[in-house]
Amino acid sequence: MSGRLELERIVYCSQARRPEVALQSLAEILAVSDRNNRRDNLTGVLLISRGRFFQVLEGAAQDLDRTMSRIRLDPRHHDVEIVSRGPARGRLFGQWGMVAARVTPMRQAQIDAVIDRCHEDPGAAVEAARNLLDHQIAA
Ligand SMILES: Cc1cc2nc3c(=O)[nH]c(=O)nc-3n(C[C@H](O)[C@H](O)[C@H](O)COP(=O)(O)O)c2cc1C
């Protein structure tokens, strides 16, 4: 990848339109995201719990803008709120196109903890999401 790529990271949270629909949608969202994000060189993570989404996206500014415009218009969620956006030194989620933490009873509390921190401390939420994945991959 070009060293001149100006990497940015966006963190947002949103409300699923209907919590019970959200889980079903997740597989669909991930399939499309994986395809598009690979094409656009975007990496990140998507978490869902209790009807709320939390997503981190990293890549070039124009690719992030284009993707965020589509995401904002998606009727599967609303109240899309960007809690953090800025330059990033490197990719935190570089190994993955777009991953979702599996929602298992064991993971639930950890995922909730990440999403709960979305507004008050987005940086900590990103870090916690990253740790969550490390453990998931290791498990
Ligand atoms: C919570 C949430 C996260 C999403 N994340 C992504 C994403 O990372 N990349 C992406 O391309 N689409 C994402 N989407 C889907 C977009 O809203 C949109 O449906 C999709 O980009 C359309 O792709 P297409 O034009 O190739 O059909 C997400 C949707 C939701 C509801």
Ligand as a Chemical Component Dictionary entry (heavy atoms), coordinates in Angstrom:
data_LIG
# 
_chem_comp.id                   LIG 
_chem_comp.type                 NON-POLYMER 
_chem_comp.pdbx_formal_charge   0 
_chem_comp.three_letter_code    LIG 
# 
loop_
_chem_comp_atom.comp_id 
_chem_comp_atom.atom_id 
_chem_comp_atom.alt_atom_id 
_chem_comp_atom.type_symbol 
_chem_comp_atom.charge 
_chem_comp_atom.model_Cartn_x 
_chem_comp_atom.model_Cartn_y 
_chem_comp_atom.model_Cartn_z 
_chem_comp_atom.pdbx_ordinal 
LIG C1  C1  C 0 -24.524 -0.882 10.555 1  
LIG C2  C2  C 0 -24.157 -0.939 9.104  2  
LIG C3  C3  C 0 -22.815 -1.022 8.721  3  
LIG C4  C4  C 0 -22.463 -1.074 7.379  4  
LIG N1  N1  N 0 -21.132 -1.127 7.037  5  
LIG C5  C5  C 0 -20.782 -1.105 5.726  6  
LIG C6  C6  C 0 -19.415 -1.108 5.333  7  
LIG O1  O1  O 0 -18.486 -1.155 6.153  8  
LIG N2  N2  N 0 -19.144 -1.081 4.003  9  
LIG C7  C7  C 0 -20.110 -1.044 3.053  10 
LIG O2  O2  O 0 -19.792 -1.008 1.875  11 
LIG N3  N3  N 0 -21.417 -1.069 3.399  12 
LIG C8  C8  C 0 -21.769 -1.092 4.708  13 
LIG N4  N4  N 0 -23.095 -1.126 5.045  14 
LIG C9  C9  C 0 -24.098 -1.280 3.959  15 
LIG C10 C10 C 0 -24.388 0.031  3.294  16 
LIG O3  O3  O 0 -25.331 0.745  4.048  17 
LIG C11 C11 C 0 -24.986 -0.229 1.893  18 
LIG O4  O4  O 0 -26.105 -1.066 1.997  19 
LIG C12 C12 C 0 -23.976 -0.886 0.964  20 
LIG O5  O5  O 0 -22.738 -0.246 1.049  21 
LIG C13 C13 C 0 -24.484 -0.849 -0.480 22 
LIG O6  O6  O 0 -23.538 -1.470 -1.275 23 
LIG P1  P1  P 0 -23.778 -1.675 -2.850 24 
LIG O7  O7  O 0 -23.994 -0.275 -3.394 25 
LIG O8  O8  O 0 -22.534 -2.309 -3.323 26 
LIG O9  O9  O 0 -24.991 -2.561 -2.953 27 
LIG C14 C14 C 0 -23.478 -1.064 6.398  28 
LIG C15 C15 C 0 -24.814 -0.993 6.784  29 
LIG C16 C16 C 0 -25.176 -0.943 8.113  30 
LIG C17 C17 C 0 -26.611 -0.865 8.519  31 
# 
loop_
_chem_comp_bond.comp_id 
_chem_comp_bond.atom_id_1 
_chem_comp_bond.atom_id_2 
_chem_comp_bond.value_order 
_chem_comp_bond.pdbx_ordinal 
LIG C1  C2  SING 1  
LIG C2  C3  SING 2  
LIG C2  C16 DOUB 3  
LIG C3  C4  DOUB 4  
LIG C4  N1  SING 5  
LIG C4  C14 SING 6  
LIG N1  C5  DOUB 7  
LIG C5  C6  SING 8  
LIG C5  C8  SING 9  
LIG C6  O1  DOUB 10 
LIG C6  N2  SING 11 
LIG N2  C7  SING 12 
LIG C7  O2  DOUB 13 
LIG C7  N3  SING 14 
LIG N3  C8  DOUB 15 
LIG C8  N4  SING 16 
LIG N4  C9  SING 17 
LIG N4  C14 SING 18 
LIG C9  C10 SING 19 
LIG C10 O3  SING 20 
LIG C10 C11 SING 21 
LIG C11 O4  SING 22 
LIG C11 C12 SING 23 
LIG C12 O5  SING 24 
LIG C12 C13 SING 25 
LIG C13 O6  SING 26 
LIG O6  P1  SING 27 
LIG P1  O7  DOUB 28 
LIG P1  O8  SING 29 
LIG P1  O9  SING 30 
LIG C14 C15 DOUB 31 
LIG C15 C16 SING 32 
LIG C16 C17 SING 33 
# 
